[in-house]
Amino acid sequence: MRALITGGAGFIGSHLAGKLLSSGWEVSVIDDLSTGSMKNIHHLKREPGFQYVIESVMNRPLLAELVDDCDIVFHLAAAVGVRAAACPTAAELRVGDLWRGWLDAHSNA
């Protein structure tokens, strides 16, 4: 099984990646490092079955390729903190719209 974790260089995403890898999964991570950190996934880089991409989930062609290559998506890319969540930027709103559109398009697939 292959999992994609958006926001995978964050605290929760990196721990999820480690758990999945130790359970025999292959894991792909996409993170733009706006709040995540390479320090969180550095120890995973040498694990077989792990790959990471430093890029925004707003890169639709790349995201489509990553999604097509996996069995499950853990969408953890998000604004961090109360202030960021209470006052989302236009880019953060577009991320939500992107995922809603993808889910709508693939709900009958």
C-alpha positions as CSV (number, residue, x, y, z in Angstrom):
1,M,0.0,0.0,0.0
2,R,1.1,3.5,-0.8
3,A,0.0,6.6,1.2
4,L,0.3,10.3,0.3
5,I,0.5,12.7,3.2
6,T,-0.1,16.4,2.4
7,G,1.6,18.5,5.1
8,G,3.8,15.5,5.8
9,A,6.7,17.5,7.1
10,G,4.6,18.8,10.0
11,F,4.6,17.3,13.4
12,I,1.6,15.0,12.9
13,G,2.3,14.2,9.3
14,S,5.9,13.2,10.0
15,H,4.9,10.9,12.8
16,L,2.1,9.3,10.7
17,A,4.7,8.8,7.9
18,G,7.0,7.0,10.4
19,K,4.3,4.8,11.7
20,L,3.1,3.8,8.2
21,L,6.7,3.1,7.1
22,S,7.2,0.9,10.1
23,S,4.0,-1.0,9.2
24,G,5.4,-1.8,5.7
25,W,3.7,1.0,3.7
26,E,5.3,3.1,1.1
27,V,4.9,6.8,1.8
28,S,5.0,10.0,-0.3
29,V,5.0,13.4,1.4
30,I,4.2,16.8,-0.1
31,D,4.9,19.9,2.0
32,D,5.8,23.4,1.1
33,L,7.6,23.9,4.5
34,S,5.5,27.0,5.3
35,T,4.9,25.5,8.8
36,G,6.5,22.0,8.5
37,S,10.3,21.4,8.7
38,M,12.8,19.2,7.0
39,K,14.0,18.3,10.6
40,N,10.7,16.4,11.0
41,I,11.4,14.1,8.1
42,H,15.2,14.0,8.0
43,H,15.3,10.6,9.7
44,L,12.8,9.2,7.2
45,K,14.8,10.1,4.0
46,R,16.9,6.9,4.1
47,E,13.9,4.6,4.7
48,P,13.0,2.4,1.8
49,G,9.6,3.3,0.3
50,F,9.8,7.0,1.4
51,Q,9.8,9.9,-1.0
52,Y,9.2,13.6,-0.4
53,V,8.4,16.6,-2.5
54,I,9.0,20.2,-1.3
55,E,6.1,21.9,-3.1
56,S,2.6,23.3,-2.5
57,V,-0.5,21.2,-2.8
58,M,-1.6,24.0,-5.2
59,N,0.6,22.5,-7.8
60,R,-2.2,20.7,-9.5
61,P,-0.3,18.6,-12.1
62,L,2.2,17.4,-9.4
63,L,-0.6,16.7,-6.9
64,A,-2.6,14.7,-9.5
65,E,0.5,12.5,-10.2
66,L,1.0,11.9,-6.5
67,V,-2.6,11.1,-5.9
68,D,-2.8,8.7,-8.9
69,D,0.2,6.8,-7.5
70,C,-1.3,6.1,-4.1
71,D,-4.0,4.1,-2.4
72,I,-4.9,6.6,0.3
73,V,-4.5,10.3,1.0
74,F,-4.0,11.8,4.4
75,H,-4.7,15.5,3.9
76,L,-2.9,17.3,6.7
77,A,-1.8,20.4,4.9
78,A,-3.4,23.3,6.8
79,A,-3.1,26.6,8.4
80,V,-1.5,26.3,11.9
81,G,-2.8,28.3,14.9
82,V,-6.0,30.1,15.8
83,R,-5.1,33.4,14.1
84,A,-4.3,31.6,10.8
85,A,-7.5,29.5,10.9
86,A,-9.7,32.5,11.9
87,C,-8.4,34.7,9.1
88,P,-7.5,32.4,6.2
89,T,-5.6,33.8,3.3
90,A,-6.8,33.6,-0.3
91,A,-4.3,30.8,-0.9
92,E,-5.6,28.8,2.1
93,L,-9.1,29.1,0.9
94,R,-8.0,27.9,-2.6
95,V,-6.4,24.8,-1.0
96,G,-9.8,23.9,0.5
97,D,-11.6,24.5,-2.8
98,L,-9.0,22.4,-4.6
99,W,-9.6,19.4,-2.3
100,R,-13.4,19.8,-2.4
101,G,-13.2,19.9,-6.2
102,W,-11.0,16.8,-6.4
103,L,-13.2,14.9,-4.0
104,D,-16.3,15.8,-6.0
105,A,-14.7,14.8,-9.2
106,H,-13.5,11.4,-7.8
107,S,-16.4,10.5,-5.5
108,N,-17.9,8.2,-8.2
109,A,-14.6,6.9,-9.5
